[in-house]
Amino acid sequence: MLTEKQQHALDVITDFTSRYGKSPTIEELKNLLHQKSKRWVTQYLEVLEKKWFLSRGEWYRSIRLWNSIGMQTTMNIPILGYANAWTPLAVAEANDYGTLPISKSIISWDGKNHFVLRVSGTSMDQQVVNGKTIDNGSYVLIEKSNISLNESDAFLFEVDGWATLKKYKKNANQVYLIPNSSDEHHTPIILSEHDNVRASGKVVDVFTF
């Protein structure tokens, strides 16, 4: 049972999430609830969490609403921005592009180890992940800890702070970030093993809608 003020707080969170596809921040809730202190907002959230109406994670906009029977079948995975499936032109920064609700069965109940990026470009449009191709405009699910590099899967690479999706190959002192495209104009990015390049995660699923 919730008090009138607790129910109002829950209604505000539910309405905001429904309208914008992402949970409100503490500052936004403070304004929406007409509170002078963030501490009051935090106390509301603590009560709602104890009563199993929501859960909170560690990242920005991490409030997760539970459904009426106490089971949360999806988790809102943060969309951090764009990654180019072409040359590495998109800055690899964690921006707030909202969230994508994804079934817990897809992410193995491990939302903190995943994030989503929007694909820009066609250099990976022949790469198949779970029976789906990485097309321009699709969303890719990245698993952060799954970076055991191989030559068959697609990975998110950061090259001097720029993000790109590519396959990987290493030969002697050279590192190749290789496209998998129907367009022959896409060519590999050739790097030295001493260049500033790192894998940030593996593409484990693709969503197109």
N, C-alpha and C positions, 0 to 999 in steps of 0.2 A: 504494500500500500504506500502510495506517495502522497506527500502533502501537496497543497495547491501550488505552492511555489516550485516544488520539485517537478511536478507534472508540467508546469508552464515551461521550465527549463528544458525538459525532455521534448516538449512540443516544438520549442524554438529550434533545437538541434535537428529534429526530424524534418521540419519545414525547410531549414537552410540546406540540409543535405539533399533533399528532394529537388529543390530549386536549382542548385548549382553543381550537383554531382560530386561534392566534396564536403568534408566536415568543416565547421567553423573553427577559427583560431580562438584562443583564450581572449584576446583583445576584442575580437568581433563579438564574442558572447558577452563580454562585459558591457559593450554598447547596446546590444540587442536586449539584454536583461535589465538595462538601466542601473547597473551596479557601479559603485565608485572604486571598488577594489577588485583586482584579479583574484585575490584570496577567496572572496565570496564565491566566485565562479568555480574555482578549484574545489571548494567544499561541496557545491552542488554535484560536480562531476564525481567526486569521491563517493557520495551517497548513491548516486545512480549506478556507479560501477559495483558497489557492494551489493546492491539489490538486483544485479544482473540485467540492467536495462541497456548497458553499453560497456565497452572496454576501451582502454587507451593504450596506445603504443608509444614509442620513443621519438618518432619522427614528427615533422610538421604536419598539421591537420590529421592527426592520428586517432580521432574519436571514431569508434566503430559501433553502430547500433545493432542490437540483438533483436530478433523477431519475437513475436508474441508467445512462442512456445519455448523460448530460452535457448534456441539453437541458432548460431550464426553460420550460415552455409557459405557465405562469401566473405572475402576480405578486400578492402579498398587498397589496391596497390598503387603507389605514387607514380605518376607520369612525370619523368624528370626533364623531358624536352625532346629534341630531335637528334637522330643519328643518321648520317649520310650513308646510303648504300651507293656511293660514288666515290669522289675524292674526299678526304677528311676536311670538310669545310665548316661543320657545325661545332661551335664551342662546347666542350664537354663540361658543362656546368649543371648543377642540380637546381633547376628552376621549378616553380610551382605551376604546373599545368593541370592540376587537379588529380583525380584518382580514377582507376578503372576497377570496378568490382569484379573479382575473379573467384571462382569456386575454390574452396580450400582443397578439394581433391586434386586440382590442377597444380597448385603450388605446394602440395604436401604439408599443409598447415604451417608453412614457414614463410609468412609474409615479410618478415624483416630481412630475409635473404634475397628478395626479389624486387625488381622495379621494371617499369615499362617505358619504352621509347617509341616515338613515332618515326617511321622510316621515310626518308627523303632520297629519291634516286632509284635507279634500276639495276645497279651493278650486281645485285644478289637475287634477281628475279627467277633464277633457275635453282636456287638453293631450297631444298625441301626440308621442312621441319614439321614432324608429326603429320605428314601428308599435305602440308600447305606451303606455298612459296612466299618468299619475302618480297612482296610487291611494294611499289611506291604508294605511300599513304597508309600502309598497314601498320599495326602495332606489334612490336616484338616484346616478349617477356624475357627478361635477362635474369639469370641466376648468378648472383655475385660470387659465390664460393666455388662455382663449377668452372675453374679455369685451368684444368689439366689439358694443355693445348694438344691438338691433333690436327691432321690434315683433312678431315672430312666434315667437321662441324663448323658452324658460323660463330664468330666471337665478336664482342664489342672491344675495339682497340682505341686507345688514346695515343695520338701521335702529337707530341708537343702541345698537349692540351686540347687537341681537336678530336672529335669522336667519329669513328667510322665502323661499319659492319663489314667484315671480310673473313675469308678463310686464311689459314696460316700454313706457312711452309718455311723451313729453315734449311739452308744448304751452306755448309762451311761457315763463313763469317757473314753471310747474307741472310736477312729476314725478308720474306715476301708476304705481303698482305694481298691475297688473290681474290678477284671478283669471280662470281659464278653467274654469268649473264647471257641473255640471248643477243645482246648488243656487243658486237666485236670491238667497238670503240673503247670499251672499258679495259684498262690494262692494270697489271699489278703495280703496287707501290713497293719499291725496292729500297730497303733500309739496311744499315749496318747494325750489327748486334750492339754497337755502342750508342746508337741513337736513342732518343728519349721516346720509347714506345712501351706500352704495357697493355695487357689484357685486363679488362674490367669485369668480364663475365661472359657467360655462354648463352647463346640464344636457345631457349628451351621450348618456346611456343610462339605461334604467330596468330594474330586476330585481325580479320578483315571484315568490315561491316559498313 
